[in-house]
Amino acid sequence: MGTDNSGCYAAMSRPNHLIGLELGVSITSIAVHSEPTGQPRTFAVDVVAMAKRDLRAG
């Protein structure tokens, strides 16, 4: 993970998920705190994509 020159923005990429480790944390959060997992609590980000050329339908 790296930040831009200002240190305010960063991007993180995970090519795989560690499901064996993440599953236990999710189950514990459900059982102990009664909180849902896998869904956002608040709106966090907008994602925008643009094509460099017109695309065909389909």
Contact map, one row per residue, 1 for C-alpha under 8 A:
1110000001111000000000000000000000000000000000000000000000
1111000001110000000000000000000000000000000000000000000000
1111111111100000000000000000000000000000000000000000000000
0111111111000000000000000000000000000000000000000000000000
0011111000000000000000000000000000000000000000000000000000
0011111110000000000000000000000000000000000000000000000000
0011111111000000000000000000000000000000000000000000000000
0011011111000000000000000000000000000000000000000000000000
0011011111100000000000000000000000000000000000000000000000
1111001111110000000000000000000000000000000000000000000000
1110000011111000000000000000000000000000000000000000000000
1100000001111100000000000000000000000000000000000000000000
1000000000111110000000000000000000000000000000000000000000
0000000000011111100000000000000000000000000000000000000000
0000000000001111100000000000000000000000000000000000000000
0000000000000111110000000000000000000000000000000000000000
0000000000000111111000000000000000000000000000000000000000
0000000000000001111111000000000000000000000000000000000000
0000000000000000111111100000000000000000000000000000000000
0000000000000000011111110000000000000000000000000000000000
0000000000000000011111111000000000000000000000000000000000
0000000000000000011111111100000000000000000000000000000000
0000000000000000001111111110000000000000000000000000000000
0000000000000000000111111111000000000000000000000000000000
0000000000000000000011111111100000000000000000000000000000
0000000000000000000001111111110000001000000000000000000000
0000000000000000000000111111111000000000000000000000000000
0000000000000000000000011111111110000000000000000000000000
0000000000000000000000001111111111111000000000000000000000
0000000000000000000000000111111111111000000000000000000000
0000000000000000000000000011111111000000000000000000000000
0000000000000000000000000001111111000000000000000000000000
0000000000000000000000000001111111100000000000000000000000
0000000000000000000000000000111111110000000000000000000000
0000000000000000000000000000110011111000000000000000000000
0000000000000000000000000000110001111110000000000000000000
0000000000000000000000000100110000111110000000000000000000
0000000000000000000000000000000000011111000000000000000000
0000000000000000000000000000000000011111100000000000000000
0000000000000000000000000000000000000111111100000000000000
0000000000000000000000000000000000000011111000000000000000
0000000000000000000000000000000000000001111100000000000000
0000000000000000000000000000000000000001111110000000000000
0000000000000000000000000000000000000001011111000000000000
0000000000000000000000000000000000000000001111100000000000
0000000000000000000000000000000000000000000111110000000000
0000000000000000000000000000000000000000000011111000000000
0000000000000000000000000000000000000000000001111100000000
0000000000000000000000000000000000000000000000111110000000
0000000000000000000000000000000000000000000000011111000000
0000000000000000000000000000000000000000000000001111111000
0000000000000000000000000000000000000000000000000111110000
0000000000000000000000000000000000000000000000000011111000
0000000000000000000000000000000000000000000000000011111100
0000000000000000000000000000000000000000000000000010111110
0000000000000000000000000000000000000000000000000000011111
0000000000000000000000000000000000000000000000000000001111
0000000000000000000000000000000000000000000000000000000111
